[in-house]
Amino acid sequence: MSNELNDIRVALEHQIALFGDLVVVQGEPEATNQPGAMKQPEAKEPEDEGSARQDTATDVPARADAEASTGASALPKTESPSPEPTEKVANHPSPTEVTPPAAASNAPAPATDVYSRIEGLIPEDSPLRSVSTLDEVRAWVAATQLIELDHTRINPVFGVGNPEADLMVIGEAPGAEEDKQGEPFVGRAGQLLTDILKAIGFERSDVYIANILKSRPPNNRDPKPDEIRAHIPILHKQIALIQPKLILCVGRTSGTSLLGVDSSLKAMRGSFHDYHGIPVMVTYHPAALLRNPNWKRPTWEDVQILRKRYDELTA
């Protein structure tokens, strides 16, 4: 019994190190014992948090720098873990949702149908239709220029991780460091993403990480609609080949691009969206958390719900 309690304590201490200012007890923020300390203000969620990019070190305040490197918490540790948030269900269908025939069964569609539908989103004349492995797709992306960004990039940023992952994490577009290394999420925000995954029981190697765009936009601007249209078939092919059971989109642009909606991040987060049979959770980009640690609380709620659904789907 003591070993089990110790394991719980170690896991909780790791969560507190990362999410110390948002771990809750019985659904309420922990009160500080410091004399004269003020209650932390409630996080205000932005209507549009779309351009939270991985490597923009100059736009992250010193507090975020220290937090990213040390995991320091603004509040003292709790004595017990937070309860699992109640899962919400989106009350609107995604525009990309395929409506089954009226006479169809309510049972989930076979996995082959799910991923076949996603692959069917790729244009019929695209060479991506004829490739059958991630390595082939990677080679095609490296040799192909679909948009101007493909000419100006240093390296294509294809994706990294477990090619048979049950969880796929999708960001927006590469930053400067990703462009140099050819790998997504390698800057400070990338380390924060790794820590977030660990806090809910995943190693980075357990999941597959990719972006909507495979080439870096200049000055870390948001991807343009025509750039998204050109590159998203690559992501469709990645999803069809990896066949994840669950997707986590980080950042507004990631969520709206994949789901085909025009919505605020506030409206999208906190509930699952159906993407041709795959549950999708949308939450804050790690770079946004570096800029505003108050957004860690809703992020923590989102990833707890994600982990609960993951356990249900993989049981």
Helices and strands as residue ranges (DSSP letters): H 2-19, E 24-25, E 28-29, G 57-59, H 62-70, E 88-89, H 111-119, G 127-130, H 134-143, H 148-152, E 160-161, E 167-171, H 176-181, H 188-199, G 204-206, E 208-211, G 218-220, H 225-242, E 246-250, H 252-259, H 265-268, E 271-275, E 278-283, H 286-291, G 293-295, H 296-314
